[in-house]
Amino acid sequence: MLCISVTPTSRTLAKVDLFNASRQGDIIECCLDHLAKEPDFKDLLEGVTKPVIISCRRQQDGGHWQGSEEERLTLIRRAIVAAPDYIELDLDIAAKVPRFGNTKRVISVARLDRPEYDIDSLYEEAMTCQADVIKFRWPTPTLDAAWPLLAAVSQRRGIPIVGQGLGRPELTFSLLGKKYGSPWIYAALEKGMEDHPGQATVEELKEDYAIDEIDRQTSFIAIAGFGELETAAIRLLNRGFREHEINTRCLPVAIDQLDRLGKMLDILKIRVLLANPALGVRILPFAEHVDPADQQTGYLDLLLKQADGWHGFNTLRRSSLKTMDSALAKVFPHDETLQRRAALVIGANGLGKTALRMLEEKRAVVSLTDPDEKLARSQANEWNVRHVPFQSLYDTHHDIVVLADSQLEKGSGRTQFNPSYLNPDLLVLDFCSLTEEHPLGREARERGCHLVEGRGIWLDQLITQFKSITGKALPV
């Protein structure tokens, strides 16, 4: 079930929010700690057609309560008299609030600094407080951190457990919780009404992550990261799964350590991992089988679990080569290779290394630069290519420029790229932003450069990945 948190600041808006939430969710949580004044509880709950949880959180637990603790307890007791379906009580104060009527008690354990790991002891303590539901709420910044809470929710116990992660990675817990039978998962009614920073809205969960379609038979593919690039990929891939009627959905994850990753993915029965640029440069040791050409890039973005282990692929390299070949035929129609062509890669990162190795395959003379001089020099030595100091690149001439640093800004500052370098005869590959045009890519197009847009590469990459996963074509 989907529990929509509403965080009204006025009594008038509270009734409107409860009404709107009742149309979209299965349960509604009304967070009293956001209200400026005490409401008329009977009036507040009148006409609400879905079960309501009343909560009032202290600031130490991530809430917004400004009054004294005694005032908070008084407010909670008055709320119970109005007979809501559930009342949320902190573990340390639950004994001070006796059971009343048919209102069920959600005993909550929360902390903001880190996850709790001794869940069994906390569960036993909460049981002594006449709990009907036990709730654990703390940060789950990575898959490792969320693991104990996922294990607790997925186990059948006498008193059900509800978990709530804090931060954007709560998405991982929410989607897995839906699959493994959590009594409910949380969502904000809309942007600006989040119970905590990064909380997903009900619209996001339904439209982007297909929460209503997830059941115990759903299989997941893991998508590393929670940024715009990953979210855009999830939308397209989930749409493809829907159209082909495949009960597979995308699971965004934050991956820190690699030593337990294989075991966790096996337990979750996840056999596909799509790595974002940040993970792509770290994931190579995890793969057991890698094509030599992909190995040379030091970057992987698709990992498939097969009978003999995890196979890693750099689909970005393949899609870039395919897209670049057609551009090269137009720009250098008489060149079979790039043997006498000079290429400059701006960005000493995983995308940059992929571009660098790709150009070397075409026998171009490749140089590397980056606003971070120390990093660029180090990576150039490691990758055995020429290093061009960032401030000196304007004294050089190149036939091909690869924009591979998404943080690169245009301008005349020491760490900014002056677009006057982009002459009309240049071939420019925009790796900076794969889902939309980067400002420097736009500059290149407007200045008459031959531009290979990142979005075209990205779409081809997704099509390739979807085909590898499902054997079917991705509708785009």
Secondary structure, DSSP 8 states (H G I E B T S, - for coil): -EEEEE--SSHHHHHHHHHHHHTT-SEEEEEGGG-SS---HHHHHTT--S-EEEE---GGGT----S-HHHHHHHHHHHHHT--SEEEEETTTGGGS---TT-EEEEEEE-SSS----HHHHHHHHHTTT-SEEEEEEE--SHHHHHHHHHHHHS--SS-EEEEEESTTHHHHHHHHHHHT-S-EEEESSTT--SSTT--BHHHHHHTS-GGG--TT-EEEEEE--SHHHHHHHHHHHHHHHHTT--EEEEEE----STTHHHHHHHTT--EEE--HHHHTT-GGG-SEE-HHHHHHT---EEEEETTEEEEE-HHHHHHHHHHHHHHHHHSTT-SS-TT-EEEEE--SHHHHHHHHHHHHTT-EEEEE-SSHHHHHHHHHHHT-EE--GGGGGG---SEEEE--TT--BSSSTTSB-GGG--TT-EEEE-S-SSS--HHHHHHHHTT-EEE-HHHHHHHHHHHHHHHHHSS----
